[in-house]
């Protein structure tokens, strides 16, 4: 069986004997039928969930802000922003801002903003990067998280949250109110929210019992999200589904659609798991690519191997993450350290460190061999050769290939 593994903006071809491949069970059938992207976008905006059409909901508002994903996310905002902008124009909204939710990620160049938003948004709206130094406290969740929001959002008359829905390794799912928390929240807010990732229920595919996700939902209500527009993407980042309307009713429908496409399971654990983050931009740095490891960690046998193909052209992607990764081989030390004081960036290093206690991690990336070994991985320069040698030593190995870091719902 031949596989194309996304890596940066390219793909790596890998061939594995059929008898060694673990096959996954998929959902019975998608909840919607994919069609032309424009029609999917228009249909979602014309059949809003638990709300009137956007042009009616935003009618005569003085100003509006559209929260969109940053450069590290695959969401093709430029495809749907023109339709949202037209709806706001019908509503006679005078001032529209497109605000990029950076969370704790780096700021954009103007060229990156233009690429993300598209020419229509650039010409007709103000493009604004989130600034964590300009946040205002507007409330506190029942979990004790201070909701400190970017003042440009707080001062908007109408807030639209956009994004793409996919599994998230501790928030359950991306999308929905995640555009607010952590998208446009202060470090203090994000730290408080993300500190709950250490709880067992904070895992991919979990929504109702997930403390991180429920805290995010409360933050969205406090911030007063007026409307959401979320998309579901295929592996080539094409829009295959979309939902629009009231949060969180529309978001829950989006989860249902996403699960119908991507919920997969297996009855067998793997000796070797080959995965990637999904290529650019998800593997732009290790901070992002690390999520692929979390997505497949439960399908590898104890003491098995996970091979991560992630280019990481921008290295670690976050300074504190890079610093904590230098101690990744000391799980007990890192875990106690983050228990004493939660540190953004450090939380991902702890997740990697925990994984290394039960599996052997191998990386195909732009990192050099010395640094790769320093952060607990083994570097390889040829994935096919590595797998071929492993099969020469044991022809009965069971191998799972997850080309896009897809979350495996369960494995017995």
Secondary structure, DSSP 8 states (H G I E B T S, - for coil): -EEEEEETTEEEEEE--GGGB---EE-SS-SS----HHHHHHHHHHS-BSS--HHHHTTT-SEEEEEEE-TTS---HHHHHHHHHHHHHHTT-SEEEEEEE-TTS----HHHHHHHH-HHHHHHSEEEE--TTSEEEEEE-TT--EEEEEHHHHT-SEEEEEEE--EETTTEESSGGGGTTTTTB-HHHHHHHHGGGGSTT-STT--TT-HHHHHHHHHHHHHT--EEEEEEE-TTS-EEEEEEESTTHHHHHHHHHHHHHH-EEESS-EEEEEEE--STTTTSSHHHHHHHHHHHGGGEEEEEEEEEE---TTTTSSHHHHHHHTTTT-HHHHHHHHHHS--TTHHHHHHHHHHHTTSEEEEESSS-HHHHHHTT-EE-S-HHHHHHHHHHH-TT--EEEETT---EEEE-
